[in-house]
């Protein structure tokens, strides 16, 4: 299962959320290119809309609202689009890359698969279908036969490893595809300072003093970043509580090490597996030709918080010292390393929304509610925390709200 066709995935997973336009798998290629999974229906009076954040939520909302005839401006604090979809291409060699953020796609994430199809992106198997996997626990390395691993899942209740896919050449191809159609409407390096809601419209001010007037605003930034924006008047008590630390976010850090050659193949290993640190171990470009290879340590929650206290050099040293027991010779073959800590990223403040059950019960239903002319979206405002699907679902839900407002 190395090169799935887009149509096969659409056929297996087209269960679009209520209110979205569903296109038939029998449609022609021309119709698929003109339609999209979240296409807005019905003619509406054009509105001026300012979207805060050019992650997937903001991009999909901007894309569909623009296609529906609205005037959209997207303001992004970073110097790039994509948010927590971040493909690292440096400092790696020979065209290798790795995902610092969103990477794998389950088969039921219909919107992620649908937009990949819409933009004619190719999907590949996420996990390798050959070689032995490793499981390192209590100082002992065990190898797992390929078939056993692929038929198991990464966590209880998950689909099997073999059903996950990835976007060929990097997850960032998806936000880039959206931004290609919105290039003149996206303003990078423009963090929003305040949003003032008036009777007849919205006034958005950026950190450099630029002002944007609009009929509606859509905030798609994480709650950890939403707290940096001054709202006039203030938001509801529930949103104020959530954005001021009342809604937890997960820490997640990934450490990437490039090696001179894929020495692990001498043992028929594919450099994928798990350890009891705990960590997931990935070789992100396992399907790329050439002698070099990258292995990645994927750390979450308390282990990520712990390693975040170290300098990048120390993070790499710590991971490499453990890997010398899992992949003997790692120290000798190491060329370079880099890491990314989402909890330390000023425009993320965490990898994904991870509320406690009490937080979710008290605040969850309020997170995505519109307040007057201001709408809200993001993976935190969906049931798919930590997934591209969550960003897309919530972005389209908010776009539909805005489109249908008088």
C-alpha positions, -999 to 999 in steps of 0.1 A, spaced: 0 0 0 26 26 -11 8 49 -36 -29 52 -29 -50 70 -55 -69 100 -42 -102 86 -56 -98 54 -36 -96 74 -4 -125 95 -13 -146 64 -20 -136 48 13 -141 79 35 -166 104 21 -187 109 52 -189 147 52 -202 166 81 -238 179 81 -242 211 62 -212 205 39 -216 199 2 -209 162 -6 -197 154 -41 -202 120 -56 -173 97 -64 -189 92 -98 -184 129 -107 -160 137 -135 -125 150 -128 -136 184 -141 -164 186 -116 -141 175 -87 -118 203 -95 -145 230 -95 -163 216 -64 -147 212 -31 -156 192 1 -166 224 19 -181 244 -9 -206 270 3 -240 269 -13 -265 297 -21 -260 333 -31 -254 358 -3 -247 395 0 -209 398 -2 -192 406 31 -158 419 41 -142 394 64 -109 396 83 -95 362 93 -70 361 121 -45 332 115 -33 314 84 -34 279 98 -56 254 81 -88 267 98 -82 302 85 -70 291 51 -100 268 44 -125 294 57 -108 320 35 -107 298 5 -144 289 6 -156 323 16 -136 338 -13 -151 313 -37 -185 322 -25 -180 358 -34 -169 374 -2 -140 398 3 -115 381 26 -83 394 43 -61 370 63 -37 383 89 -9 360 101 16 367 129 42 342 115 62 347 83 46 316 68 12 299 64 2 266 79 2 271 117 10 238 133 14 222 99 51 227 96 74 207 74 111 212 81 134 211 51 165 225 68 191 216 80 185 183 62 204 172 30 196 155 -2 160 167 -2 151 150 31 125 167 53 105 160 84 72 170 100 74 191 131 36 192 132 7 174 115 19 143 97 -4 112 95 -39 110 82 -64 83 93 -87 69 67 -119 85 81 -106 121 80 -128 129 50 -121 166 48 -83 162 49 -85 135 23 -111 155 3 -90 186 1 -59 166 -8 -79 152 -37 -93 187 -45 -58 201 -49 -45 169 -66 -20 161 -39 -7 125 -39 -11 103 -8 14 77 3 15 51 30 27 68 62 44 37 77 69 16 57 56 -18 45 89 -36 48 117 -40 74 115 -47 111 101 -23 137 116 -19 172 101 -18 207 126 -7 234 115 -14 269 133 -17 303 166 -17 286 158 -45 261 152 -40 223 127 -63 207 120 -64 170 85 -66 156 77 -83 123 64 -60 96 29 -76 94 24 -76 132 32 -39 135 12 -28 105 -19 -47 118 -15 -31 152 -23 6 160 -3 34 175 -27 36 205 -57 17 219 -88 23 197 -68 35 168 -70 21 133 -41 -1 123 -8 15 113 -12 3 78 -43 25 72 -25 59 79 -14 79 50 7 111 44 9 138 18 37 132 -6 66 156 -3 53 171 30 21 181 49 29 217 41 17 210 5 -19 213 18 -17 248 33 5 259 4 -22 248 -20 -48 269 -2 -25 299 0 -17 298 -37 -54 307 -43 -53 334 -16 -18 348 -21 -30 384 -25 -52 382 5 -27 369 31 -6 394 51 23 377 69 42 389 99 11 409 110 1 399 145 -33 412 156 -33 435 187 -70 443 191 -105 435 177 -132 461 183 -168 452 177 -191 480 167 -228 480 159 -222 481 122 -189 463 118 -155 452 131 -122 471 134 -90 450 136 -57 466 146 -24 450 141 8 454 161 22 479 136 -9 501 138 -25 490 106 -63 490 107 -87 467 88 -125 473 87 -148 444 81 -184 432 85 -172 400 103 -141 387 119 -130 351 123 -104 342 150 -86 309 142 -56 312 165 -51 288 195 -66 299 228 -30 303 241 -26 330 214 -61 344 216 -52 358 250 -27 382 234 -56 400 215 -75 428 232 -113 424 225 -135 454 228 -159 447 244 -146 417 263 -155 382 253 -179 360 272 -168 348 307 -163 313 293 -140 324 265 -121 346 289 -116 317 313 -105 294 284 -80 319 268 -65 328 302 -53 293 310 -86 275 318 -83 251 288 -52 230 287 -29 225 258 -5 195 253 32 199 251 49 181 222 85 182 211 102 164 182 139 159 179 153 151 144 187 136 137 202 131 103 227 103 97 254 98 71 238 65 60 210 42 70 232 19 90 201 4 107 193 -14 74 222 -37 81 199 -54 107 169 -52 84 154 -24 106 134 4 92 141 28 120 104 30 132 90 19 165 84 28 201 103 31 234 92 33 270 106 68 275 79 70 261 84 81 225 74 73 190 103 67 166 98 76 130 120 77 99 100 104 81 116 100 46 119 62 47 107 61 11 133 85 -3 163 73 -23 199 80 -12 223 69 15 213 94 42 184 91 66 166 110 94 152 94 126 128 114 147 119 112 184 83 122 190 77 132 226 45 143 243 32 157 276 55 154 306 84 140 286 81 170 262 80 194 291 111 178 306 132 180 274 120 215 267 140 226 297 172 217 278 190 236 251 186 222 216 222 207 218 213 189 250 180 176 236 199 161 207 225 146 230 199 131 253 180 115 224 211 102 207 224 86 239 192 66 242 192 56 206 227 41 208 210 13 226 182 10 201 202 16 169 238 7 178 263 30 161 240 60 160 266 83 177 292 74 150 269 81 121 252 113 133 256 143 110 232 170 123 202 175 145 174 200 151 143 201 173 109 218 176 90 224 208 54 236 203 49 246 239 78 272 234 64 285 201 51 320 208 23 317 182 12 282 194 19 279 231 12 242 228 8 214 203 -30 208 205 -59 215 228 -60 189 256 -87 199 281 -95 179 312 -129 163 313 -141 191 337 -127 218 314 -144 203 284 -177 199 302 -177 235 314 -161 253 285 -161 230 255 -194 241 240 -185 278 243 -151 277 226 -165 279 190 -195 300 196 -198 333 177 -200 364 197 -218 391 177 -198 397 146 -168 377 158 -166 340 149 -141 314 162 -125 283 148 -94 260 152 -88 225 162 -96 235 197 -131 243 185 -137 208 172 -139 172 183 -106 164 165 -80 179 188 -46 177 173 -56 168 138 -57 187 105 -93 174 103 -102 194 133 -89 226 118 -108 220 86 -141 210 103 -141 241 125 -130 264 98 -158 253 75 -183 255 102 -174 291 109 -173 299 72 -208 285 68 -220 307 98 -205 338 82 -218 330 47 -253 325 59 -255 356 82 -276 385 68 
